[in-house]
Amino acid sequence: MWMMTTRRPENELATMQGRVNRLFNEMLGPWPYGPEGGAINSAWLPPVDVFEDKEGIKLTAELPGVKAEDVKISLENQTLTLRGEKKQIAEETVEKVHRYERSYGSFERTFTLPSTVDSEKIQATFEDGILTVTLPKVEKAKPREIPVVSRQ
């Protein structure tokens, strides 16, 4: 007697999703919550927008809950590094915490800068949880118009 089994597409997708989840959990740990439903205890990565115009490059990092004195910026071998820490502050004493979803801990972001950046003129400002790093271009890298001379 022959018995045939058919594979259902839903089962294959669920199996594939399970495999992918296991692969990511092995590489990175459970995401976004730990096995007990708590928050991640590892580092977090603040989002950074990068803009460029003819004058230079601007990085804007979102650092809610971080103080300016907890942010460090360094430049070495054309690599700009933003690092710091978002410290967890006990908000109130309660009998039981059900879940922590906000991220805390150290962060580090690195950016390889093009040779057109004037590293001596880099500036950084911090206001309302937004870090802005301005990276001006060297004069010779800025676009310029070249006049056309008529020889008639």
Backbone bond lengths (Angstrom), bond angles and torsions (degrees), N, CA, C in turn:
res aa  C-N    CA-C-N  psi(-1)  N-CA   C-N-CA  omega(-1)  CA-C   N-CA-C  phi
1 M - - - 1.423 - - 1.528 108.76 -
2 W 1.321 116.83 131.05 1.460 123.16 179.31 1.507 109.38 -96.24
3 M 1.308 114.07 137.87 1.452 118.18 176.71 1.529 107.91 -123.84
4 M 1.289 116.24 123.53 1.452 119.76 -179.45 1.521 109.52 -105.75
5 T 1.309 114.92 140.07 1.463 119.40 173.25 1.518 107.15 -117.40
6 T 1.267 114.99 140.68 1.464 118.97 177.93 1.516 108.61 -109.98
7 R 1.298 114.86 143.72 1.458 120.39 177.26 1.512 108.56 -89.85
8 R 1.290 114.57 131.74 1.454 119.28 177.47 1.519 108.55 -94.83
9 P 1.336 118.29 138.27 1.468 121.08 -178.75 1.521 113.28 -57.12
10 E 1.342 118.28 -35.46 1.460 120.23 -179.64 1.523 110.87 -62.94
11 N 1.336 115.96 -40.12 1.463 120.22 -179.77 1.515 110.86 -67.07
12 E 1.320 117.09 -39.30 1.466 120.19 179.39 1.526 111.06 -65.31
13 L 1.335 116.70 -40.94 1.467 119.48 178.32 1.523 111.09 -65.39
14 A 1.318 116.99 -41.54 1.462 120.19 179.41 1.528 110.19 -64.62
15 T 1.316 117.03 -39.64 1.457 121.15 178.14 1.524 110.51 -64.43
16 M 1.338 116.50 -44.80 1.454 120.93 179.94 1.530 110.28 -64.04
17 Q 1.327 117.69 -42.76 1.461 121.19 179.08 1.527 110.19 -62.29
18 G 1.296 117.23 -41.59 1.463 120.81 177.78 1.515 112.05 -61.63
19 R 1.336 116.78 -40.95 1.468 120.67 178.28 1.525 111.34 -64.24
20 V 1.333 116.24 -44.40 1.468 120.55 179.71 1.526 110.01 -64.21
21 N 1.326 117.76 -43.13 1.466 120.80 178.40 1.526 111.14 -60.75
22 R 1.319 116.67 -43.98 1.468 119.76 178.74 1.523 111.20 -62.79
23 L 1.340 116.90 -40.44 1.459 121.24 178.99 1.530 110.70 -60.93
24 F 1.341 116.98 -47.83 1.462 120.07 178.98 1.530 111.55 -66.20
25 N 1.331 117.81 -38.53 1.461 120.09 178.34 1.518 111.72 -63.68
26 E 1.333 117.21 -36.31 1.464 120.42 177.92 1.522 110.99 -67.71
27 M 1.346 116.30 -39.61 1.461 120.19 -177.69 1.523 112.41 -78.15
28 L 1.320 118.20 -44.43 1.456 122.08 -169.60 1.516 115.07 -115.58
29 G 1.293 117.50 -10.53 1.460 119.78 -172.66 1.518 108.82 90.65
30 P 1.302 118.51 167.20 1.462 121.20 -178.07 1.527 111.38 -60.94
31 W 1.304 116.23 142.66 1.460 121.05 -177.61 1.502 110.01 -136.28
32 P 1.291 123.70 137.43 1.453 125.53 -3.65 1.517 113.36 -89.07
33 Y 1.327 119.08 -2.94 1.453 120.36 -177.55 1.511 110.03 -121.59
34 G 1.327 115.03 153.94 1.450 120.63 176.98 1.518 110.66 -70.40
35 P 1.325 116.89 176.79 1.463 120.44 -176.24 1.527 113.61 -60.88
36 E 1.326 119.07 -26.93 1.453 120.94 179.39 1.522 112.21 -94.00
37 G 1.325 118.04 8.67 1.455 120.11 178.46 1.517 113.38 85.82
38 G 1.328 118.10 3.23 1.459 121.21 179.36 1.512 110.50 -80.89
39 A 1.298 115.67 178.71 1.462 120.94 -179.52 1.518 109.98 -77.66
40 I 1.287 114.69 164.48 1.452 120.78 175.76 1.512 108.38 -69.26
41 N 1.304 116.83 138.73 1.452 120.53 -179.90 1.516 111.82 -97.13
42 S 1.310 117.50 -4.07 1.449 120.28 -176.72 1.520 110.70 -90.06
43 A 1.310 115.65 -172.35 1.455 121.83 -177.33 1.522 111.20 -65.75
44 W 1.309 115.32 159.32 1.466 121.76 176.00 1.511 107.89 -121.93
45 L 1.311 116.51 157.99 1.459 121.56 -179.48 1.520 109.81 -117.49
46 P 1.322 116.42 113.00 1.459 118.12 177.68 1.527 110.17 -70.57
47 P 1.330 117.66 144.60 1.463 119.89 177.78 1.533 110.30 -70.97
48 V 1.338 115.63 142.70 1.464 121.79 -178.97 1.525 108.66 -131.85
49 D 1.338 115.94 129.65 1.462 121.49 172.81 1.524 107.48 -99.18
50 V 1.337 116.66 142.30 1.463 122.02 179.97 1.525 107.79 -123.89
51 F 1.341 115.57 124.78 1.463 122.17 -179.58 1.520 109.04 -122.79
52 E 1.331 116.38 150.12 1.462 120.51 175.80 1.517 109.23 -138.03
53 D 1.322 115.24 138.62 1.457 121.16 171.82 1.529 107.22 -136.12
54 K 1.329 117.15 -170.28 1.464 119.18 -175.60 1.528 112.37 -69.01
55 E 1.341 117.87 -21.00 1.461 121.34 -178.63 1.532 113.38 -86.89
56 G 1.341 117.05 -29.43 1.453 118.73 -177.55 1.513 113.39 170.73
57 I 1.324 114.39 -163.12 1.466 123.29 -178.77 1.522 107.01 -118.45
58 K 1.332 116.34 143.83 1.461 120.89 178.05 1.523 108.70 -129.89
59 L 1.333 115.75 129.93 1.459 122.67 174.30 1.522 107.72 -107.16
60 T 1.319 116.65 132.29 1.451 121.44 177.57 1.525 107.69 -124.88
61 A 1.335 116.29 115.78 1.463 121.79 -177.49 1.518 109.99 -111.04
62 E 1.320 115.83 134.95 1.452 122.53 176.99 1.524 108.65 -89.02
63 L 1.344 116.15 114.93 1.460 121.23 -177.47 1.530 111.28 -128.53
64 P 1.342 117.88 63.54 1.460 119.49 -178.43 1.529 111.15 -65.03
65 G 1.322 115.16 136.15 1.461 119.74 177.78 1.513 114.30 80.07
66 V 1.328 118.25 3.50 1.460 122.41 179.26 1.523 107.92 -102.54
67 K 1.322 116.50 139.35 1.457 121.30 176.91 1.529 109.48 -91.88
68 A 1.334 116.36 149.63 1.469 121.36 -179.05 1.525 111.40 -55.91
69 E 1.332 117.52 -37.79 1.469 119.84 -178.72 1.534 112.91 -70.67
70 D 1.331 117.33 -11.77 1.470 121.03 177.67 1.528 112.58 -95.54
71 V 1.336 116.94 8.72 1.469 121.80 179.76 1.530 109.31 -112.32
72 K 1.316 117.00 133.02 1.463 122.79 177.17 1.527 108.48 -125.95
73 I 1.335 115.36 137.26 1.465 121.29 178.38 1.520 107.28 -123.08
74 S 1.329 116.00 131.76 1.462 119.40 177.87 1.521 110.14 -135.17
75 L 1.327 115.25 156.72 1.463 122.12 178.79 1.513 108.02 -132.48
76 E 1.330 115.91 125.03 1.454 121.02 178.36 1.524 108.68 -149.20
77 N 1.327 115.76 124.89 1.469 121.98 178.31 1.525 112.58 52.07
78 Q 1.318 116.65 50.31 1.470 123.00 178.47 1.530 113.23 63.98
79 T 1.341 117.77 17.74 1.460 121.89 176.54 1.518 108.67 -114.92
80 L 1.327 115.75 117.85 1.461 122.47 177.22 1.521 107.70 -93.45
81 T 1.319 116.79 129.18 1.462 121.42 -179.16 1.523 109.91 -120.82
82 L 1.325 115.25 127.62 1.461 122.41 173.06 1.523 106.28 -106.83
83 R 1.330 116.91 124.74 1.468 119.15 177.18 1.508 109.60 -141.24
84 G 1.302 114.15 157.55 1.452 119.03 179.55 1.507 111.19 177.27
85 E 1.318 114.76 -164.01 1.461 119.45 -177.81 1.515 110.35 -148.52
86 K 1.314 114.75 136.70 1.456 122.16 172.44 1.526 105.42 -103.96
87 K 1.324 115.18 110.94 1.463 120.49 -174.48 1.522 110.85 -87.89
88 Q 1.319 115.06 139.47 1.461 120.58 177.70 1.523 108.49 -86.24
89 I 1.312 115.60 128.84 1.456 121.35 179.56 1.523 107.32 -112.73
90 A 1.327 116.17 128.51 1.464 119.56 178.03 1.518 108.25 -63.93
91 E 1.324 115.99 120.17 1.463 120.00 -174.85 1.515 112.59 -82.70
92 E 1.299 117.29 -42.32 1.457 119.80 177.30 1.518 108.00 -162.69
93 T 1.297 115.01 157.98 1.453 120.27 179.59 1.524 108.00 -86.59
94 V 1.315 114.97 121.45 1.458 120.41 178.71 1.520 108.51 -131.13
95 E 1.311 115.03 162.94 1.454 119.59 -179.05 1.522 112.42 -70.85
96 K 1.333 115.42 -38.16 1.462 118.67 -175.80 1.523 109.73 -148.01
97 V 1.329 115.96 135.71 1.459 121.78 174.76 1.522 107.13 -100.83
98 H 1.299 117.37 127.22 1.453 120.76 -179.02 1.518 112.66 -87.10
99 R 1.315 116.31 -34.41 1.460 117.93 -177.70 1.520 110.00 -165.29
100 Y 1.325 115.81 139.81 1.456 122.54 167.39 1.509 106.02 -111.83
101 E 1.318 118.05 119.11 1.462 120.65 179.01 1.522 112.89 -110.71
102 R 1.319 117.10 -18.92 1.463 119.02 179.45 1.522 109.25 -76.09
103 S 1.316 116.12 145.30 1.457 121.40 -178.88 1.514 110.75 -89.63
104 Y 1.324 115.49 140.92 1.453 122.63 177.87 1.514 107.70 -135.80
105 G 1.313 115.13 165.72 1.456 119.98 174.35 1.509 111.55 117.01
106 S 1.311 114.85 -168.36 1.459 122.27 -177.39 1.517 111.00 -80.29
107 F 1.328 115.20 153.10 1.453 120.40 173.76 1.517 108.73 -137.41
108 E 1.313 115.16 156.45 1.462 121.98 175.48 1.517 108.80 -153.87
109 R 1.326 115.85 127.72 1.458 122.52 176.04 1.521 107.10 -127.43
110 T 1.324 117.23 136.14 1.463 121.03 178.15 1.517 109.59 -122.60
111 F 1.333 115.02 146.11 1.453 122.45 -179.07 1.526 108.45 -136.38
112 T 1.319 116.65 128.52 1.456 121.15 175.04 1.514 107.75 -84.15
113 L 1.324 115.60 122.66 1.457 120.59 -175.83 1.520 110.99 -91.94
114 P 1.321 116.89 143.79 1.461 119.52 175.51 1.533 109.69 -71.59
115 S 1.306 116.69 160.06 1.463 121.13 -179.07 1.525 111.96 -68.38
116 T 1.322 117.99 -10.20 1.464 121.34 -179.80 1.526 113.09 -78.64
117 V 1.343 118.27 -6.49 1.461 121.81 -179.29 1.524 109.80 -83.02
118 D 1.333 116.23 134.20 1.462 122.56 175.83 1.526 107.85 -86.60
119 S 1.323 116.95 95.73 1.465 121.48 -172.62 1.531 112.99 -65.39
120 E 1.306 118.37 -19.57 1.467 121.39 179.21 1.530 112.26 -75.85
121 K 1.314 118.36 -16.19 1.466 121.57 -174.60 1.530 113.76 -113.50
122 I 1.321 117.80 15.45 1.468 121.13 179.24 1.523 109.33 -67.07
123 Q 1.341 115.93 135.71 1.460 121.68 178.53 1.523 109.87 -130.25
124 A 1.337 116.15 152.20 1.461 121.03 178.11 1.521 109.72 -136.79
125 T 1.341 115.21 139.16 1.460 121.58 175.33 1.525 108.19 -130.12
126 F 1.331 115.21 154.17 1.461 120.97 -179.49 1.514 108.09 -135.98
127 E 1.346 116.12 120.83 1.460 120.24 -179.23 1.524 109.70 -149.17
128 D 1.319 115.53 129.35 1.470 122.73 176.98 1.532 112.72 52.42
129 G 1.322 116.72 42.16 1.460 120.53 177.56 1.513 114.98 77.94
130 I 1.335 117.43 9.72 1.463 121.54 179.14 1.522 108.77 -115.92
131 L 1.330 116.25 120.88 1.460 122.52 175.15 1.522 108.11 -95.84
132 T 1.334 116.60 125.96 1.458 121.40 177.98 1.521 108.22 -118.94
133 V 1.331 116.35 121.89 1.463 122.22 178.19 1.521 107.13 -112.71
134 T 1.334 115.91 121.21 1.457 122.04 -179.36 1.518 108.92 -103.09
135 L 1.327 115.63 125.45 1.463 122.65 -176.94 1.534 108.76 -119.49
136 P 1.338 118.10 90.70 1.462 119.70 -177.42 1.532 111.67 -68.98
137 K 1.314 114.97 151.00 1.468 120.41 177.17 1.525 109.37 -83.97
138 V 1.319 116.14 152.87 1.459 120.37 173.62 1.523 107.79 -67.52
139 E 1.315 117.23 152.01 1.464 121.32 -175.23 1.526 112.62 -54.72
140 K 1.329 117.14 -42.55 1.465 118.96 -176.58 1.530 113.20 -68.92
141 A 1.346 117.39 -15.42 1.467 120.34 179.33 1.518 112.25 -90.49
142 K 1.320 117.29 -13.74 1.464 120.41 -178.99 1.523 109.59 -73.88
143 P 1.316 116.48 140.64 1.461 118.27 179.41 1.531 110.33 -67.37
144 R 1.312 115.46 145.87 1.454 120.50 178.33 1.516 108.87 -145.47
145 E 1.296 114.84 156.81 1.464 119.79 177.49 1.517 109.18 -91.27
146 I 1.297 114.64 141.64 1.458 120.86 177.83 1.523 107.67 -110.02
147 P 1.334 116.83 121.32 1.465 118.39 -178.40 1.529 111.25 -69.25
148 V 1.304 113.81 144.87 1.471 120.50 177.51 1.520 106.94 -99.88
149 V 1.321 115.56 124.74 1.450 121.56 -179.19 1.519 108.68 -102.46
150 S 1.304 115.17 129.30 1.465 120.22 179.41 1.522 109.09 -87.39
151 R 1.338 117.77 132.74 1.467 122.87 178.73 1.514 108.03 -118.75
152 Q 1.274 114.59 86.19 1.466 118.96 -179.55 1.474 111.94 -113.22
